[in-house]
């Protein structure tokens, strides 16, 4: 007796949904993608500054967060980085590895992914329906009824929810997936923006907006360092941005969500010890004792930062000759250059965030199959799950891995 094909409906045509569709179709299922936008893969175009950093050779469980990061281990192992790179190589994406293990397409174009995805989906016979905004999903006697905003309906044997989270709502991720999931009886771990800029307490940020430097950023709570990263730090009129800020923002957001008061520590001069920096400053000051304290810093730090740094160090007379600086004032300058602290007021909101922290409670999902433990035949993939990764290709790897596993198991 011939095996009856399953009809798998995938809600969301982003990274995880597309991989789920290809995976399910190659297992023999009939597959339909319902995508709310006029085309699939909109968010993929924005990744890696339009170049699409699609995975990272260092990807392992240590780069992921959530209530239970270990949940991601099975999917990341069963469709790992090498399998991901090989998969994309076969459908046309030639990989190149850059610093910190980031993997990009040789074309340096995120649009390459959409081109090969559209070809592949058409070639294997996946039905893609765009402008299809899902408003409700109902489970009934082993079948699923999918109701769209316009009132039209679809019926499937299995459903994969791959709607994304709430980050970058302009791409279609407006949090609708969480509403669908709650109606089906699932729990949502509180969500907040991840990989996002930090808003800081201070009145001088407009003065230094656009200033960039290489330094170290840390999130502190009760003087304990909880997250730390180094790289290009950029001041904005609200606070700070840049890759290190994005990397540590998850921990800051978590503390803020718990009504705690995190502190940001920035080290501007992080390539030498405090003692070495002191010797350097003393030497500069002794060589040119009549230079003003403000001008004596030129050539050492960004010129636009100097007046702000000195005022923060409580040096009120910026025209004072360095010969007149007291030991206490020198120490304050050293402290600001090596340990500048800010109260974190918040993070920027969803339009600025790259990823959603929080999501569907992993206790309610089978980590080996991505199937719901509450509704048989319902699966999850990607950002809607309470798993989020660091910057550098880790979130797309989670999307590919979870999508591939969900699709493969939904087709059975």
Secondary structure, DSSP 8 states (H G I E B T S, - for coil): ------EEEEE--SHHHHHHHHHHHHTT-EEEEE-SSSSS-TGGGGGGGGT-EEEETT-SGGGEESTTGGGGHHHHHHT-HHHHHHHHHHHT--EEE-GGGEEEETT--THHHHHHHHHHHHHHT-EEE-S--EEEEEEETTEEEEEETTS-EEEESEEEE----SSSGGGT-SSHHHHHHHHTT--EEEEEEES--EEE--S-HHHHTT-EEEEEEEEEETTEEEEEEEEEEEE-SSEEESHHHHHHHHHHHHHHHTT---EEEEESS-SS-HHHHHHHHHHHHHHTTTSBTTGGGBTTB-HHHHHHHHHHTT---TTSBGGG--HHHHHHHHHHHH-EEEEEEEE--GGG-SEEEEEE-GGGB-TTT-BBSSSTTEEE-GGGBS-EE-TTTHHHHHHHHHHHHHHHHHT-
